[in-house]
Amino acid sequence: MASRRFATSALRALSTASSIAVRPATVTAAARIHTAASPSHIRRRNLVFGQPAAVLRRSYSYSKDDVVPNSRLWNFEELKTLVERNSEEEGKKIVIVDVREPVELFETGKIPGAINIPITSAVQSFHLSEEDFEELYGFDRPPKDAELLFYCKAGVRARAAAALAQSAGWESVGEYPGSWLDWAKQNGPVEKVEQK
């Protein structure tokens, strides 16, 4: 009983300290498993370092059920039509943003007209001033009244980028859940990216 209380309080402390979402019903079951299977010094160490993994979930991880509020989901045909129209839909400018790392673009290319803002290595990008953004990337930061359409390799980073852009003040965001894997599978046009 004491170790279950320790497990629950340790996980709550971790959740509070590092913004980790904890599912309490699972905590109790996991604590019982660890209590029965491990010596107390191992139990404490594992719980402090976030074990078992099924109990803790990082706040920036997403499952297929997670959605970014008010984010438009694009499919292949819609995106292909947008690319053919030079990123304009009904007179509104839509900025296609590839959030993969530059090395991924060198290997595969990118959707024509997309700009690259690597979300993994530059999480702060959407919170930079216009001047700092231009200095870092060499092009103007997309205006806050433009719609940003994000894609990555498989859709996870695109969803995170849409949420980050919303938190930084962009109201109109979208995601291509199929991302690069779907684009390549359906033989979408590719713009080659050269290393500088």
MDTraj code that builds the backbone (N, CA, C; nanometers):
import mdtraj as md
import numpy as np

residues = "MET ALA SER ARG ARG PHE ALA THR SER ALA LEU ARG ALA LEU SER THR ALA SER SER ILE ALA VAL ARG PRO ALA THR VAL THR ALA ALA ALA ARG ILE HIS THR ALA ALA SER PRO SER HIS ILE ARG ARG ARG ASN LEU VAL PHE GLY GLN PRO ALA ALA VAL LEU ARG ARG SER TYR SER TYR SER LYS ASP ASP VAL VAL PRO ASN SER ARG LEU TRP ASN PHE GLU GLU LEU LYS THR LEU VAL GLU ARG ASN SER GLU GLU GLU GLY LYS LYS ILE VAL ILE VAL ASP VAL ARG GLU PRO VAL GLU LEU PHE GLU THR GLY LYS ILE PRO GLY ALA ILE ASN ILE PRO ILE THR SER ALA VAL GLN SER PHE HIS LEU SER GLU GLU ASP PHE GLU GLU LEU TYR GLY PHE ASP ARG PRO PRO LYS ASP ALA GLU LEU LEU PHE TYR CYS LYS ALA GLY VAL ARG ALA ARG ALA ALA ALA ALA LEU ALA GLN SER ALA GLY TRP GLU SER VAL GLY GLU TYR PRO GLY SER TRP LEU ASP TRP ALA LYS GLN ASN GLY PRO VAL GLU LYS VAL GLU GLN LYS".split()
xyz = np.array([
    [0.0826, -0.1193, 0.0000],
    [0.0000, 0.0000, 0.0000],
    [0.0867, 0.1252, 0.0000],
    [0.1931, 0.1243, 0.0796],
    [0.2810, 0.2413, 0.0850],
    [0.3480, 0.2646, -0.0493],
    [0.3889, 0.1553, -0.1162],
    [0.4554, 0.1750, -0.2447],
    [0.3576, 0.2224, -0.3517],
    [0.2307, 0.1864, -0.3424],
    [0.1332, 0.2380, -0.4380],
    [0.1167, 0.3882, -0.4171],
    [0.1131, 0.4318, -0.2915],
    [0.1038, 0.5752, -0.2637],
    [0.2270, 0.6463, -0.3166],
    [0.3450, 0.5844, -0.2979],
    [0.4681, 0.6450, -0.3490],
    [0.4622, 0.6575, -0.5011],
    [0.4177, 0.5517, -0.5675],
    [0.4110, 0.5535, -0.7134],
    [0.3166, 0.6621, -0.7616],
    [0.2014, 0.6701, -0.7012],
    [0.1041, 0.7705, -0.7418],
    [0.1565, 0.9113, -0.7161],
    [0.2151, 0.9337, -0.5986],
    [0.2654, 1.0684, -0.5686],
    [0.3858, 1.1029, -0.6553],
    [0.4717, 1.0059, -0.6849],
    [0.5877, 1.0319, -0.7709],
    [0.5429, 1.0693, -0.9116],
    [0.4442, 0.9984, -0.9640],
    [0.3961, 1.0293, -1.0978],
    [0.3239, 1.1634, -1.1009],
    [0.2508, 1.1956, -0.9963],
    [0.1868, 1.3278, -0.9915],
    [0.2922, 1.4374, -0.9853],
    [0.3971, 1.4159, -0.9083],
    [0.5049, 1.5154, -0.8993],
    [0.5717, 1.5335, -1.0349],
    [0.5980, 1.4224, -1.1047],
    [0.6566, 1.4313, -1.2382],
    [0.5635, 1.5057, -1.3322],
    [0.4362, 1.4749, -1.3255],
    [0.3388, 1.5403, -1.4111],
    [0.3373, 1.6903, -1.3876],
    [0.3380, 1.7311, -1.2637],
    [0.3357, 1.8725, -1.2302],
    [0.4653, 1.9406, -1.2712],
    [0.5781, 1.8766, -1.2481],
    [0.7081, 1.9383, -1.2738],
    [0.7396, 1.9504, -1.4221],
    [0.6908, 1.8586, -1.5041],
    [0.7348, 1.8607, -1.6439],
    [0.6203, 1.8581, -1.7451],
    [0.5012, 1.8931, -1.7049],
    [0.3856, 1.8991, -1.7947],
    [0.3584, 1.7670, -1.8649],
    [0.3773, 1.6583, -1.7954],
    [0.3495, 1.5266, -1.8512],
    [0.2079, 1.4881, -1.8126],
    [0.1320, 1.4420, -1.9097],
    [-0.0049, 1.4005, -1.8812],
    [-0.0038, 1.2620, -1.8189],
    [-0.0716, 1.2462, -1.7073],
    [-0.0771, 1.1183, -1.6381],
    [-0.2208, 1.0719, -1.6349],
    [-0.2420, 0.9450, -1.6668],
    [-0.3753, 0.8879, -1.6577],
    [-0.3846, 0.8128, -1.5255],
    [-0.4550, 0.8679, -1.4240],
    [-0.4549, 0.8122, -1.2896],
    [-0.4999, 0.6679, -1.2797],
    [-0.5987, 0.6246, -1.3575],
    [-0.6452, 0.4869, -1.3469],
    [-0.5338, 0.3897, -1.3827],
    [-0.4521, 0.4259, -1.4787],
    [-0.3416, 0.3410, -1.5196],
    [-0.2293, 0.3429, -1.4173],
    [-0.2126, 0.4549, -1.3493],
    [-0.1057, 0.4669, -1.2504],
    [-0.1202, 0.3609, -1.1433],
    [-0.2415, 0.3408, -1.0927],
    [-0.2638, 0.2450, -0.9855],
    [-0.2293, 0.1039, -1.0313],
    [-0.2762, 0.0659, -1.1508],
    [-0.2470, -0.0677, -1.2024],
    [-0.0977, -0.0851, -1.2247],
    [-0.0335, 0.0155, -1.2809],
    [0.1106, 0.0068, -1.3061],
    [0.1873, -0.0007, -1.1753],
    [0.1437, 0.0753, -1.0773],
    [0.2112, 0.0726, -0.9479],
    [0.2021, -0.0661, -0.8867],
    [0.0863, -0.1325, -0.9007],
    [0.0727, -0.2682, -0.8468],
    [0.1673, -0.3637, -0.9183],
    [0.1793, -0.3503, -1.0490],
    [0.2694, -0.4379, -1.1248],
    [0.4126, -0.4181, -1.0773],
    [0.4565, -0.2925, -1.0664],
    [0.5919, -0.2654, -1.0215],
    [0.6131, -0.3062, -0.8768],
    [0.5117, -0.2903, -0.7944],
    [0.5238, -0.3269, -0.6537],
    [0.5481, -0.4762, -0.6407],
    [0.4755, -0.5553, -0.7182],
    [0.4872, -0.6998, -0.7076],
    [0.6141, -0.7529, -0.7726],
    [0.6629, -0.6865, -0.8767],
    [0.7696, -0.7445, -0.9575],
    [0.9090, -0.6919, -0.9280],
    [0.9238, -0.5804, -0.8579],
    [1.0546, -0.5178, -0.8465],
    [1.0903, -0.4864, -0.7026],
    [1.2205, -0.4952, -0.6691],
    [1.2634, -0.4480, -0.5382],
    [1.2372, -0.2977, -0.5277],
    [1.2227, -0.2472, -0.4075],
    [1.1807, -0.1086, -0.3882],
    [1.2769, -0.0074, -0.4496],
    [1.4098, -0.0296, -0.4442],
    [1.5008, 0.0698, -0.5007],
    [1.4873, 0.0780, -0.6534],
    [1.4556, -0.0338, -0.7187],
    [1.4355, -0.0322, -0.8637],
    [1.3021, 0.0337, -0.8963],
    [1.1988, 0.0039, -0.8170],
    [1.0683, 0.0660, -0.8389],
    [1.0800, 0.2168, -0.8377],
    [1.1458, 0.2703, -0.7360],
    [1.1577, 0.4155, -0.7250],
    [1.2336, 0.4725, -0.8452],
    [1.3433, 0.4093, -0.8820],
    [1.4219, 0.4608, -0.9933],
    [1.3406, 0.4578, -1.1226],
    [1.2729, 0.3490, -1.1499],
    [1.1942, 0.3399, -1.2723],
    [1.0826, 0.4426, -1.2760],
    [1.0155, 0.4634, -1.1644],
    [0.9063, 0.5592, -1.1631],
    [0.9583, 0.7010, -1.1795],
    [1.0728, 0.7308, -1.1204],
    [1.1291, 0.8642, -1.1339],
    [1.1671, 0.8926, -1.2786],
    [1.2187, 0.7928, -1.3498],
    [1.2588, 0.8128, -1.4885],
    [1.1454, 0.7858, -1.5869],
    [1.0221, 0.7798, -1.5384],
    [0.9093, 0.7729, -1.6293],
    [0.8667, 0.6338, -1.6702],
    [0.9044, 0.5322, -1.5980],
    [0.8617, 0.3978, -1.6308],
    [0.7348, 0.3660, -1.5555],
    [0.6475, 0.2862, -1.5961],
    [0.6421, 0.2237, -1.7277],
    [0.5997, 0.3240, -1.8341],
    [0.6443, 0.3040, -1.9557],
    [0.6200, 0.4000, -2.0625],
    [0.4721, 0.4161, -2.0942],
    [0.3937, 0.3116, -2.0746],
    [0.2513, 0.3201, -2.1065],
    [0.1770, 0.4155, -2.0138],
    [0.2339, 0.4443, -1.8985],
    [0.1658, 0.5291, -1.8012],
    [0.1832, 0.6762, -1.8347],
    [0.3016, 0.7146, -1.8780],
    [0.3297, 0.8552, -1.9042],
    [0.3203, 0.8851, -2.0528],
    [0.2750, 1.0040, -2.0836],
    [0.2665, 1.0457, -2.2222],
    [0.3151, 1.1883, -2.2312],
    [0.4137, 1.2124, -2.3165],
    [0.4648, 1.3477, -2.3329],
    [0.3549, 1.4353, -2.3893],
    [0.3544, 1.5606, -2.3480],
    [0.2498, 1.6519, -2.3941],
    [0.2636, 1.6843, -2.5423],
    [0.3810, 1.6608, -2.6026],
    [0.3972, 1.6908, -2.7441],
    [0.3825, 1.5666, -2.8308],
    [0.3459, 1.4529, -2.7724],
    [0.3189, 1.3329, -2.8494],
    [0.1715, 1.3292, -2.8863],
    [0.1417, 1.2693, -2.9981],
    [0.0047, 1.2650, -3.0440],
    [-0.0329, 1.1244, -3.0833],
    [-0.1580, 1.0919, -3.0651],
    [-0.2114, 0.9682, -3.1186],
    [-0.3004, 1.0060, -3.2358],
    [-0.3509, 0.9065, -3.3077],
    [-0.4367, 0.9348, -3.4222],
    [-0.5667, 1.0035, -3.3809],
    [-0.6050, 0.9911, -3.2531],
    [-0.7284, 1.0529, -3.2055],
    [-0.7102, 1.1998, -3.1716],
    [-0.5872, 1.2451, -3.1531],
    [-0.5626, 1.3845, -3.1178],
    [-0.5816, 1.4721, -3.2409],
    [-0.6410, 1.5882, -3.2211],
    [-0.6588, 1.6831, -3.3304],
    [-0.6222, 1.8217, -3.2821],
    [-0.5797, 1.9049, -3.3748],
    [-0.5535, 2.0446, -3.3446],
    [-0.6846, 2.1181, -3.3719],
    [-0.7392, 2.1876, -3.2732],
    [-0.8671, 2.2562, -3.2943],
    [-0.8599, 2.3536, -3.4124],
    [-0.9632, 2.3522, -3.4942],
    [-0.9763, 2.4424, -3.6094],
    [-0.8668, 2.4248, -3.7143],
    [-0.8022, 2.3104, -3.7176],
    [-0.7012, 2.2824, -3.8195],
    [-0.7678, 2.2063, -3.9336],
    [-0.7535, 2.2591, -4.0532],
    [-0.8112, 2.1927, -4.1705],
    [-0.7239, 2.0741, -4.2095],
    [-0.7852, 1.9604, -4.2356],
    [-0.7123, 1.8422, -4.2805],
    [-0.7220, 1.8336, -4.4328],
    [-0.6067, 1.8312, -4.4978],
    [-0.5986, 1.8280, -4.6437],
    [-0.5728, 1.6860, -4.6908],
    [-0.6276, 1.6499, -4.8078],
    [-0.5949, 1.5208, -4.8672],
    [-0.5066, 1.5432, -4.9900],
    [-0.4630, 1.4353, -5.0514],
    [-0.3697, 1.4436, -5.1642],
    [-0.4262, 1.5261, -5.2793],
    [-0.5496, 1.4984, -5.3202],
    [-0.6075, 1.5676, -5.4362],
    [-0.6199, 1.7174, -5.4106],
    [-0.6624, 1.7563, -5.2908],
    [-0.6744, 1.8989, -5.2585],
    [-0.5381, 1.9674, -5.2634],
    [-0.4377, 1.9015, -5.2073],
    [-0.3036, 1.9599, -5.2055],
    [-0.2444, 1.9668, -5.3463],
    [-0.2654, 1.8639, -5.4255],
    [-0.2142, 1.8647, -5.5630],
    [-0.2770, 1.9790, -5.6427],
    [-0.4065, 1.9994, -5.6271],
    [-0.4753, 2.1105, -5.6932],
    [-0.4189, 2.2436, -5.6462],
    [-0.3937, 2.2558, -5.5166],
    [-0.3363, 2.3782, -5.4610],
    [-0.1983, 2.4058, -5.5212],
    [-0.1150, 2.3041, -5.5322],
    [0.0192, 2.3196, -5.5896],
    [0.0080, 2.3649, -5.7359],
    [-0.0854, 2.3073, -5.8093],
    [-0.1041, 2.3447, -5.9502],
    [-0.1516, 2.4891, -5.9646],
    [-0.2196, 2.5410, -5.8638],
    [-0.2686, 2.6798, -5.8667],
    [-0.1706, 2.7760, -5.7996],
    [-0.0497, 2.7336, -5.7770],
    [0.0534, 2.8170, -5.7140],
    [0.0141, 2.8648, -5.5747],
    [-0.0358, 2.7742, -5.4930],
    [-0.0662, 2.7978, -5.3520],
    [-0.1732, 2.9039, -5.3273],
    [-0.2687, 2.9148, -5.4179],
    [-0.3811, 3.0058, -5.3949],
    [-0.5108, 2.9282, -5.4068],
    [-0.6001, 2.9530, -5.3123],
    [-0.7313, 2.8902, -5.3145],
    [-0.8341, 2.9993, -5.2899],
    [-0.9205, 3.0197, -5.3874],
    [-1.0238, 3.1226, -5.3778],
    [-0.9637, 3.2584, -5.3411],
    [-0.8518, 3.2932, -5.4033],
    [-0.7882, 3.4229, -5.3806],
    [-0.7109, 3.4349, -5.2509],
    [-0.7091, 3.3308, -5.1685],
    [-0.6383, 3.3364, -5.0407],
    [-0.5039, 3.2657, -5.0533],
    [-0.4000, 3.3305, -5.0075],
    [-0.2648, 3.2737, -5.0128],
    [-0.2508, 3.1666, -4.9045],
    [-0.2057, 3.0506, -4.9450],
    [-0.1808, 2.9410, -4.8510],
    [-0.0323, 2.9078, -4.8606],
    [0.0353, 2.9088, -4.7471],
    [0.1780, 2.8804, -4.7427],
    [0.1955, 2.7340, -4.7037],
    [0.2582, 2.6583, -4.7930],
    [0.2857, 2.5168, -4.7652],
    [0.4183, 2.5107, -4.6903],
    [0.4168, 2.4470, -4.5738],
    [0.5345, 2.4435, -4.4874],
    [0.5773, 2.2989, -4.4647],
    [0.6986, 2.2672, -4.5078],
    [0.7591, 2.1359, -4.4841],
    [0.8360, 2.1469, -4.3523],
    [0.7982, 2.0691, -4.2527],
    [0.8621, 2.0805, -4.1211],
    [0.9677, 1.9733, -4.0971],
    [1.0060, 1.9008, -4.2034],
    [1.1125, 1.8012, -4.1893],
    [1.2477, 1.8704, -4.1770],
    [1.3463, 1.7970, -4.1345],
    [1.4828, 1.8493, -4.1246],
    [1.5416, 1.8640, -4.2652],
    [1.6312, 1.9613, -4.2866],
    [1.6876, 1.9835, -4.4205],
    [1.7473, 1.8586, -4.4849],
    [1.8118, 1.7740, -4.4073],
    [1.8721, 1.6534, -4.4655],
    [1.7651, 1.5640, -4.5284],
    [1.6446, 1.5622, -4.4717],
    [1.5362, 1.4827, -4.5295],
    [1.4951, 1.5395, -4.6654],
    [1.4961, 1.6706, -4.6779],
    [1.4603, 1.7336, -4.8051],
    [1.5657, 1.7064, -4.9124],
    [1.6936, 1.7067, -4.8722],
    [1.8004, 1.6783, -4.9680],
    [1.7854, 1.5373, -5.0239],
    [1.7416, 1.4445, -4.9400],
    [1.7278, 1.3047, -4.9823],
    [1.6058, 1.2815, -5.0710],
    [1.4937, 1.3495, -5.0411],
    [1.3685, 1.3167, -5.1090],
    [1.3132, 1.4265, -5.1976],
    [1.3519, 1.5511, -5.1745],
    [1.2874, 1.6632, -5.2404],
    [1.1731, 1.7122, -5.1540],
    [1.0914, 1.8033, -5.2096],
    [0.9796, 1.8585, -5.1331],
    [0.8615, 1.8827, -5.2263],
    [0.7473, 1.9099, -5.1680],
    [0.6301, 1.9468, -5.2463],
    [0.6602, 2.0841, -5.3088],
    [0.6376, 2.1005, -5.4391],
    [0.6717, 2.2272, -5.5053],
    [0.6095, 2.3488, -5.4365],
    [0.6943, 2.4502, -5.4168],
    [0.6502, 2.5750, -5.3552],
    [0.6548, 2.5772, -5.2036],
    [0.6846, 2.4647, -5.1407],
    [0.6872, 2.4596, -4.9941],
    [0.8107, 2.5306, -4.9403],
    [0.7944, 2.5909, -4.8232],
    [0.9093, 2.6462, -4.7516],
    [0.9459, 2.5478, -4.6416],
    [1.0705, 2.5512, -4.5982],
    [1.1162, 2.4580, -4.4949],
    [1.1377, 2.5305, -4.3626],
    [1.0614, 2.4882, -4.2619],
    [1.0798, 2.5349, -4.1242],
    [1.0901, 2.4092, -4.0395],
    [1.2135, 2.3610, -4.0144],
    [1.2299, 2.2342, -3.9415],
    [1.1838, 2.2463, -3.7960],
    [1.0787, 2.1770, -3.7640],
    [1.0152, 2.1914, -3.6335],
    [1.0927, 2.1209, -3.5225],
    [1.1626, 2.0133, -3.5532],
    [1.2328, 1.9386, -3.4488],
    [1.3531, 2.0152, -3.3962],
    [1.4316, 2.0728, -3.4848],
    [1.5530, 2.1422, -3.4405],
    [1.5307, 2.2902, -3.4133],
    [1.4151, 2.3440, -3.4504],
    [1.3885, 2.4866, -3.4294],
    [1.2445, 2.5082, -3.3842],
    [1.2111, 2.4524, -3.2704],
    [1.0754, 2.4600, -3.2165],
    [1.0290, 2.6042, -3.1986],
    [1.1199, 2.6939, -3.1690],
    [1.0864, 2.8333, -3.1402],
    [1.0542, 2.9144, -3.2652],
    [1.0656, 2.8587, -3.3832],
    [1.0537, 2.9336, -3.5084],
    [0.9312, 3.0228, -3.5183],
    [0.8172, 2.9765, -3.4745],
    [0.6947, 3.0549, -3.4890],
    [0.6840, 3.1657, -3.3850],
    [0.7707, 3.1641, -3.2870],
    [0.7697, 3.2678, -3.1832],
    [0.8797, 3.3716, -3.2046],
    [0.9568, 3.3588, -3.3117],
    [1.0626, 3.4551, -3.3415],
    [1.0033, 3.5842, -3.3988],
    [1.0747, 3.6934, -3.3808],
    [1.0338, 3.8184, -3.4455],
    [1.0543, 3.8025, -3.5961],
    [0.9927, 3.8904, -3.6734],
    [1.0071, 3.8830, -3.8193],
    [1.1532, 3.8949, -3.8618],
    [1.2274, 3.9840, -3.7955],
    [1.3684, 4.0050, -3.8305],
    [1.4521, 3.8799, -3.7974],
    [1.4312, 3.8231, -3.6787],
    [1.5068, 3.7034, -3.6403],
    [1.4726, 3.5853, -3.7298],
    [1.3461, 3.5729, -3.7667],
    [1.3035, 3.4646, -3.8548],
    [1.3742, 3.4760, -3.9896],
    [1.3734, 3.5973, -4.0466],
    [1.4373, 3.6181, -4.1771],
    [1.5874, 3.5916, -4.1697],
    [1.6498, 3.6325, -4.0598],
    [1.7937, 3.6084, -4.0436],
    [1.8244, 3.4593, -4.0350],
    [1.7385, 3.3849, -3.9664],
    [1.7596, 3.2409, -3.9483],
    [1.7339, 3.1624, -4.0768],
    [1.6267, 3.1951, -4.1492],
    [1.5856, 3.1145, -4.2643],
    [1.6164, 3.1752, -4.4002],
    [1.6397, 3.3053, -4.4067],
    [1.6698, 3.3676, -4.5346],
    [1.5476, 3.4033, -4.6171],
    [1.4297, 3.3962, -4.5602],
    [1.3069, 3.4392, -4.6268],
    [1.2127, 3.4963, -4.5220],
    [1.1140, 3.5728, -4.5699],
    [1.0201, 3.6387, -4.4792],
    [0.9347, 3.5366, -4.4040],
    [0.9042, 3.5710, -4.2802],
    [0.8135, 3.4885, -4.2018],
    [0.6744, 3.4989, -4.2649],
    [0.6021, 3.3868, -4.2743],
    [0.4668, 3.3945, -4.3315],
    [0.3797, 3.4905, -4.2499],
    [0.2982, 3.5726, -4.3183],
    [0.2128, 3.6664, -4.2445],
    [0.1099, 3.5917, -4.1604],
    [0.0699, 3.6526, -4.0497],
    [-0.0230, 3.5855, -3.9585],
    [-0.1631, 3.5715, -4.0154],
    [-0.1930, 3.6438, -4.1223],
    [-0.3255, 3.6290, -4.1826],
    [-0.3275, 3.5247, -4.2947],
    [-0.2125, 3.4652, -4.3256],
    [-0.2068, 3.3590, -4.4268],
    [-0.2415, 3.2258, -4.3620],
    [-0.2929, 3.1332, -4.4425],
    [-0.3153, 2.9975, -4.3917],
    [-0.1848, 2.9202, -4.4080],
    [-0.1452, 2.8508, -4.3045],
    [-0.0255, 2.7665, -4.3093],
    [-0.0695, 2.6216, -4.3208],
    [-0.0177, 2.5518, -4.4207],
    [-0.0489, 2.4113, -4.4414],
    [0.0786, 2.3319, -4.4146],
    [0.0767, 2.2484, -4.3120],
    [0.1963, 2.1775, -4.2681],
    [0.1980, 2.0330, -4.3154],
    [0.3190, 1.9870, -4.3502],
    [0.3395, 1.8445, -4.3746],
    [0.4795, 1.8074, -4.3289],
    [0.4995, 1.6783, -4.3052],
    [0.6318, 1.6264, -4.2647],
    [0.6520, 1.4942, -4.3383],
    [0.7011, 1.3938, -4.2718],
    [0.7175, 1.2636, -4.3359],
    [0.5909, 1.1794, -4.3224],
    [0.5345, 1.1751, -4.2010],
    [0.4196, 1.0880, -4.1779],
    [0.3014, 1.1578, -4.1104],
    [0.3119, 1.2859, -4.0787],
    [0.1993, 1.3594, -4.0236],
    [0.2093, 1.4005, -3.8780],
    [0.2975, 1.3387, -3.8010],
    [0.3061, 1.3690, -3.6572],
    [0.3654, 1.5072, -3.6331],
    [0.4781, 1.5366, -3.6952],
    [0.5401, 1.6689, -3.6774],
    [0.4532, 1.7790, -3.7367],
    [0.3803, 1.7481, -3.8437],
    [0.2910, 1.8470, -3.9045],
    [0.1835, 1.8884, -3.8054],
    [0.1290, 1.7925, -3.7340],
    [0.0259, 1.8227, -3.6344],
    [0.0835, 1.9068, -3.5217],
    [0.2030, 1.8731, -3.4768],
    [0.2679, 1.9516, -3.3708],
    [0.2962, 2.0936, -3.4186],
    [0.3396, 2.1079, -3.5427],
    [0.3691, 2.2403, -3.5973],
    [0.2424, 2.3242, -3.6083],
    [0.1311, 2.2623, -3.6475],
    [0.0045, 2.3354, -3.6556],
    [-0.0347, 2.3885, -3.5179],
    [-0.0175, 2.3065, -3.4162],
    [-0.0495, 2.3502, -3.2798],
    [0.0439, 2.4621, -3.2346],
    [0.1730, 2.4512, -3.2668],
    [0.2684, 2.5566, -3.2304],
    [0.2360, 2.6881, -3.3015],
    [0.2020, 2.6806, -3.4293],
    [0.1685, 2.8015, -3.5041],
    [0.0431, 2.8672, -3.4464],
    [-0.0547, 2.7872, -3.4108],
    [-0.1752, 2.8428, -3.3481],
    [-0.1403, 2.9135, -3.2178],
    [-0.0549, 2.8516, -3.1379],
    [-0.0180, 2.9131, -3.0100],
    [0.0620, 3.0416, -3.0300],
    [0.1259, 3.0563, -3.1475],
    [0.2044, 3.1761, -3.1766],
    [0.1220, 3.2841, -3.2470],
    [-0.0065, 3.2576, -3.2725],
    [-0.0924, 3.3617, -3.3266],
    [-0.1495, 3.3403, -3.4655],
    [-0.1127, 3.2331, -3.5358],
    [-0.1716, 3.2045, -3.6664],
    [-0.3062, 3.1372, -3.6405],
    [-0.4112, 3.1956, -3.6922],
    [-0.5442, 3.1398, -3.6675],
    [-0.5835, 3.0357, -3.7702],
    [-0.5320, 3.0479, -3.8911],
    [-0.5705, 2.9587, -3.9992],
    [-0.4561, 2.8618, -4.0296],
    [-0.4703, 2.7384, -3.9817],
    [-0.3673, 2.6370, -4.0041],
    [-0.4325, 2.5117, -4.0625],
    [-0.3510, 2.4339, -4.1289],
    [-0.3976, 2.3081, -4.1850],
    [-0.2867, 2.2053, -4.1821],
    [-0.3256, 2.0804, -4.1985],
    [-0.2284, 1.9695, -4.1963],
    [-0.2586, 1.8754, -4.3120],
    [-0.1546, 1.8151, -4.3628],
    [-0.1690, 1.7078, -4.4605],
    [-0.1293, 1.5808, -4.3861],
    [-0.2269, 1.5087, -4.3297],
    [-0.1956, 1.3927, -4.2456],
    [-0.1149, 1.2841, -4.3165],
    [-0.1366, 1.2663, -4.4463],
    [-0.0598, 1.1658, -4.5198],
    [0.0842, 1.2066, -4.5371],
    [0.1081, 1.3360, -4.5393],
    [0.2401, 1.3975, -4.5506],
    [0.3221, 1.3381, -4.6638],
    [0.4558, 1.3415, -4.6495],
    [0.5438, 1.3036, -4.7597],
    [0.5233, 1.1592, -4.8040],
    [0.4993, 1.0686, -4.7122],
    [0.4830, 0.9279, -4.7505],
    [0.3655, 0.9104, -4.8463],
    [0.2547, 0.9777, -4.8201],
    [0.1386, 0.9698, -4.9080],
    [0.1659, 1.0418, -5.0403],
    [0.2306, 1.1581, -5.0322],
    [0.2618, 1.2357, -5.1533],
    [0.3489, 1.1530, -5.2484],
    [0.4516, 1.0905, -5.1970],
    [0.5419, 1.0089, -5.2796],
    [0.4698, 0.8843, -5.3328],
    [0.3899, 0.8211, -5.2482],
    [0.3170, 0.7000, -5.2881],
    [0.2223, 0.7285, -5.4052],
    [0.1617, 0.8482, -5.4044],
    [0.0674, 0.8838, -5.5102],
    [0.1333, 0.9607, -5.6246],
    [0.2661, 0.9611, -5.6258],
    [0.3443, 1.0236, -5.7337],
    [0.3127, 1.1717, -5.7541],
    [0.3052, 1.2449, -5.6441],
    [0.2877, 1.3894, -5.6530],
    [0.4138, 1.4531, -5.7080],
    [0.4030, 1.5710, -5.7681],
    [0.5223, 1.6371, -5.8222],
    [0.6221, 1.6694, -5.7110],
    [0.7502, 1.6643, -5.7447],
    [0.8568, 1.6837, -5.6474],
    [0.9502, 1.7942, -5.6951],
    [0.9836, 1.8845, -5.6032],
    [1.0834, 1.9881, -5.6292],
    [1.2126, 1.9450, -5.5629],
    [1.3184, 1.9330, -5.6418],
    [1.4487, 1.8908, -5.5889],
    [1.5075, 2.0009, -5.5023],
    [1.5711, 1.9623, -5.3933],
    [1.6338, 2.0580, -5.3016],
    [1.7835, 2.0332, -5.3028],
    [1.8590, 2.1358, -5.3330],
    [2.0051, 2.1275, -5.3395],
    [2.0671, 2.1724, -5.2072],
    [2.1754, 2.1064, -5.1683],
    [2.2486, 2.1506, -5.0494],
    [2.3240, 2.2779, -5.0826],
    [2.3272, 2.3701, -4.9854],
    [2.3966, 2.4963, -5.0094],
    [2.5359, 2.4922, -4.9557],
])
top = md.Topology()
chain = top.add_chain()
for i, resn in enumerate(residues, 1):
    res = top.add_residue(resn, chain, resSeq=i)
    for name in ("N", "CA", "C"):
        top.add_atom(name, md.element.get_by_symbol(name[0]), res)
traj = md.Trajectory(xyz[None], top)
